[in-house]
Amino acid sequence: MEEAKDPRNGGDSSPNQVSKKPRTSGLITEQEIHEEFSHHNLNVARINNGSFGSCPGSVLAAQKNWQLQFLQQPDDFYFNTLRKGILHSRTVIKTLINADDVDEISLVDNATTAAAIVLQQIGRAFAEGKFAKNDTVFMLHCAYEAVKKSIQAYVTRAGGSVIEVQLPFPVNSNEEIIAEFRRGLGKGKANGRKIRLAIIDHITAMPCVVIPVKELVKICREEGVEQVFVDAAHAIGSVDINVKEIGADFYVSNLHKWFFCPPSVSFLYCKKASLGFDVHHPVVSHEYGNGLPIESAWVGTRDYSSQLVVPAALEFVNRFEDGIHGIMKRNHEEVVKMGKMLAESWRTNLGSPPEMCAGMIMVGLPSRLRVSSEDDASRLRSHLRECHGVEVPIHYQGLRDGEEGVKDKDGVITAYARISHQIYNKFEDYCRFAELFIQSEKLVVNIGAALIK
């Protein structure tokens, strides 16, 4: 059934009542921001917005209203409200990311679901003999672990191979990334292999770096890569997105990370020219075969409220000066300022120049913490949470052969904190973290000793 003719879409589904433009008067105050996030645990320095995001109270109230509408009369909600509401959300996203057509936008639970959609069709092509056994999927070494597991589940089991390109970290410039990417593509095409899919992060998760995604997609096209999937889990709400300029076949971003939606909801953009690929939602319902946006809009009885509050999230960001662009600018400037403060306090370094970060930045931890494995990094994160009320991810940076690494006065820096800044954060959140490693040598040694017990 064509979406425009489906009676479940209701009447006019255009989002005219929710403007993309921010307000010019009656802007949100700092007190109102505090009230919007008053449900947060005030005893925790929450400097990890990147993992799960944050949803303001006004959007949570809108979500509750959608949930009540369903519970009051679920049949009417299904036949007369749900599809129309989801189409409304998709239309808002279409405008935000400069897509050509709302049919290019599907709403799914998260970026992991979107990766499964893209990788399942690649796996089917290998299994059905459409791709040769030595053809490959190409990705960055720091791709999200769930994406790597999806490749293992859908591609390598079907006979495909995988090439990972090692990106430098700490990183100094886009040119370093582009050079390594070109070298990796050359390796991927060796011995006549075809690269059937390239997976490129827009903002890598750990360590976090903003990738020159438009340039890398262009290189893929020049080198004959068949499909390009951009995993932009952290992008919407933290960097500008123009999917037509980026030029990828598939692009996913989580709306619950930096766009203030409740967990969990993401959009998957499929370029219209790429809709001929055999893409389907991994949960098969009676909408199978009606196109990915329709398949994704109904995967059985469940709570769809997080997908329906996208217009409410846009209303929230429009209460800020310059809307989402003002928020992005504020978060970028503040996280750079806080990152520099921490690095100066600890006499360490930043993992990238400021122009290669958005709302997150990597800060080197003192080498005397003696973090020597991913397990150590995990234990340090738990220790900071449980003993000091600081929530921040820790990255272990081991040395590759021939590398000297970045050093502080005591040795090689092997661990980095990924700090985030969102509008609810206060200067005191970062001071609490800073003081843990500067108030006394004894405290640092004690924390380091706790890691290696």
N, C-alpha and C positions, 0 to 999 in steps of 0.2 A: 504494500500500500504506500503511495506517495505521501510523504510527511505533510505536505501542504493541504492534502485532502483528508487527512485523518481527523475524524471528529473529536478524538481525544485531545487534540491540540487546542480546542476551544476557539475563541474568536481571535482578535488581534493579539499577537504574541510579541509585538515590538516593545523594546524596553524604553519607550519614550519617557515614561514616568521616572526613570532613573538616568540622570544625565551623566555622561562621562566627565563633564567639566566640573572642577571643584567650585565650591562656593567662593564668592567674593566678599561676603559679609557673614557675621555670626560664626566665626571660626571657633573650633574646639579650644578649650582652655586646658592648662596643665592640670587643674583640679579635676576637670571632666575626664581627662586621660586616666588619672589615678582612679577615678570611680569606675571607669570602663573595665579596668583590670584588677578591681578590688578582690576578686575571687582568687588571685594568686596567693601563694604561701609567702607571706612577708618575711619569714625567717630564712628564706633562701635567696642567695645572690644568683638569680636566674639569668646567666649570660650564655645560654645555649638555645636561643630561639630557633636556630637552624634545624634542630632535630624534629621538633613537633609543632613549632609555630605557637601562636597565641591568638585566642578568639576574644574579642571585646564583649562586654555584657549586652550591648544593644543587638549584636548579631546572634548571641545565644538566645535572647528573647525572641528574635524572629524565627530561629530554629524551633523553639518550643511551640510557637504558634503553628508552624507547619505540622509538627508532630501531633498537636491536638486536632487540627483539621482532619488528619487521616484517621485518628482514633474515634472521632465523633461519627464519621460516616465513611468508612473505607471504600465502599463500592463507588459512591459518588466521587470521592477523591481520585480513585483510579481512572474512572471513565471521563471525568470532566475537568480535572485540575492538574494531575501529575505531569502529563506530557506537556501541557501548556507551560507549566512552571519551569520544567527542564529546558524547553526550547527558549524561554526567556533568558535563563542563565547562559545558555550557549550563545545567544545573540549578543549578550553583554561581552562575553569573552572574545567573540569574533571581532568586535570593535576594538577591544583593548590590544589585541595582538596583530591587527591589520590583516586578517584573513580575508579572502575573496568571498567566501560563501559559508553560511552557517552549517551547511552539510559537511564542511571540513572539520567541524568541532564535535567531539564526543566527550561526555563526562564519565569518568571512571573513578574507582576508589582512590588510587594512588599511582605513583610512577611505576611501581612494581607490576601492577596490573597492566599498564600500558606497555611495559617491556615484554610481558608475556604475549600480548596481542601481536606485537611486531615480530618477536622471535618465533612464535608458533608457525607463522606463515613461512618463515625461512626454513624451519625444521621440516615442514611438510614438503617444501620444494626439494630438500635433500632426500627425504624418505621416498618421494615419488619419482626420483631420478631426473628431475628437471635441472638440478645442479650436480656438477661432478663431485666425486668424493674428495678431491683435493682442493676444491674451492673453499673459501675462507670467510670468516667474520673477523673484522678488524676493530680493535677497541683500545682505549687508553688503559694503562696498568692500574690507574686509580679509579676505574669505573666502580660504581656502587656494587657491593658484594652480592646483593640480590639479583642484579643484572647478570653478574658472572654465573650465578647458580642457574639462572634461566637459560643462559647459553649452554651450560652443561646439560640441563634437562631436555632442551628442545633441539639443539643444533649438534653438539658433539655426539649425542646418542644416535643421531640420524646419519652420521658419517661426515659432518662438516668439521673443518679445522678452525683454530682460533689463533690470531696473532695479537699480542699485546705490545703496545709501544710504551717504553719507559720514559716518562716525562721528568725533567729535572726538578728537584726541590732541595733547598730553596731555589726559587726561580727569579730571574732578574728582568726578563723581557718577553714579549710575545714572540720575538724572533727566535728565541731558544726553543719555544714550544713548536713553532712552525717547522724549524729545521729537523727536530726529532720526529715530528709527524711525517714529513716527507721521507725520511730514512725508513721509517716503519712501513709506509706504503710500498716502498721499493722491495722490502723484505717480503711483504704479503703477496706481491705479484710475482715472486721468483718462481722459476720452473713452470711458467705458463699458467699459474693459478689465477683464478678470477676472484676478486673481492666482491662478494654478493651483498654484504652489508657492512657499513662503518657505523660504529656507535661513538658519538662525541658528546662529552659533557659540556654544558654551557658554563656551569660553575661546579667544579669538582667538590665532592663532599669532604674528603679527608685524604690529604691536606686540601684546604679550600683555596682555589685560584679561579679567577674569571678567565675563561678560555677564549681566544679569538675565533669564535665559532664560525662566523661568516667566512673568514679566510680559509678555514679548514674545510668547510663544505665546498667552497670553490675549488680547492685542490682536489678533493674527491671527484668532482665532476670532470676535471681535467684529466684525471688518471683513470677514468672509466669505472669508478665504483658504482655498482648498480643501484643500491638504496642507501640512504643516509638517515639515521635516527639520532636526533639530538635529545639526550636525557638532561632536561633543564629543571630538575626537581626544585631547585632553589631560585629559579629565575623570576617568575611573575611576582611583582612587588619589590624586587631588589635590583633589577636591571631592566632597561628598555627592551621590548620584544617587538620585532617586525618580522613575521614569519616569511613574508614575501622577499624581503631583503636577505634573510638567512638562507633560504632556498632549499631546506631539507625536505625529505619526503614525509618524515614523521617528527613531531616535536611534542614533548610532554612536560608539564610543569604542575607542581602541587599548589593548589589554592589555599591549603591549610598551613603552609609554612610561612609565607611572607605576605599573603593577601587577606589574612584575618578571617578566613572561613574556619568553621569547626572541623575537626577531623572526622572522616577524611574525604577529600574530594580533589580530583585533578582533572585537567583537560588533556586530551590527546588530539593534536592537530594532524590530519592526514591530507596532504596536498591533493587537490582535486585530480591532478594528473596521475596520482599514485593510488587512487581509490580502486583501480583495477587489480591491485594486489589482493591476494586472498586473505583479507584481514577480518577476523571475527572476535567477538568477546569470548574469553575462555569459559565463561559460564553460559551454557547453551539453554536458551528459553524458547518459548513459542514464537519469539520475534526473529529467530535465526533466519538469515537470508534477506532481511529487510534493510540491510545496510548497517554499518557499525554504529552510527549515532542512535538508531532505533534499538538495535540489540543491547546497547549499553544503558539505554533509558529504562529497560525492564529486564532484570535478571532474577525475577521472582519476588515474592513478598519480603520486604526489608524496609529499613528506615532510609528514605531518600532525602531527608531534610537538609543534610549538608550540601547536597547538590542544588537545592532550591534557594539557598540564602545568598548566592553570589550577588544578586542585586543589592541585598542589604549590606554586604561587605563593601560594595562600591559606594553606597551611601555613606558608610562610615569613613572611608578614606577621603571622600569629597568634603568632609568637615575640616580637613587640614589645608593650610595654605599651599596652593599648587597641587593639591590632591596627592595621588600616588607618587608623582615625581618629586614633590616636596618631601614626602616621607623617605623616599629612596636617598635623596640628597642628605637629609638629616642623619639617617642611619649610617651612610658611608662616611660622612665627616666625623661623626662621633666614634665609630669603631676604629677609624684610623687614629684619632686622638687618643683613645683608650689603649690601643695597641702600642703606640709610641710610649705612652706613660708606663706601661708594664715593662716594655723592653728596656727603657732607661732605668727603671727601678731595679731590675734584675741584672742589668748590664749584659743583655743578650741581643737578640735580633728579631726582625720581622721576616716571615717566610716569603714575602713578595713585596714589590713596591706598591704604594697605595692605589695606583691606577689599575692594578690587577686584582682588586678586591671590591666587594659590594657592601653587604651588611655584615660580613664575617672577615676575620683576618687571623693569620697564624702568628703566634708569638712564641719565641724560643724560651724554654724553661731552663733554669740553672743546671749546668752539667753535674753539679755535686749531688743532684737527686739520684744519679746513677740508674736511670731508666735504661734497661738493656734488652727489652723485649716488648711485644704487644701485650703480653700478660702483665708486665710491670705497668704499662700505660693504663690498662684496665683497672689494676689495683689502685693506682694513684687517683684515677677518676672517682672510684668508690670511696676512697679515703677522704677526698675533698668534700664529697657529698655528705657522708655519714658523720664526719668529725668536725667539719668546718662550715657546712651549709653553703657550699659553692658548687653549682652545677655547671660543669664545663667539660667538653670532650678533650681527650689527650691523644695525640698522635705520636707513635714511635717512629723515628726516622733512622733506620739502620744505614750503615755505610756500605755502598757497593765496592767491588774490587777497584782499587786505585784511587778511591775518593779520600780526601783528607777531612772533609766536613767543616762545618762552621764551629769556631771555638769561642768560649768565653775564657775568663782568667783561670778557670780550674780544669778545662779540658774540652772535649768535643760535645757539642749540644746534640742530644739524641732524642729529645722530646719537645713537642710543641703543643701549646693550648690553642684550640680554635674558639676564639671569643666571638660572640654575636652582639649586635646592638639592635634593639627594637624600641619603639617609642615609649614603652613603659620602663625602660632601664634608667637607673640613676647612677651618678658618679660613684656613690658609695658602694655599689655592687662590685665595681672593679677595684676600688681601694681595698675591700675585704680580701680579694684574691691577691692583690699586690703584696699586702702586708704579711701574708703567710710565708713569703720567701725573703723578706728583707728585715723582719723585726729581730731575728737572731739566727746566727749560724746553727745553734743547737736545735731550733725547730726544724730547719731544713734537713739536718742530719737525721733527726727523729723520723721525719716523713720518709726520707730515703730508706732508713732502716726498716720501716714498716712495710715497704714494698718488697723487700727481699727476704722476709721471714718465711 
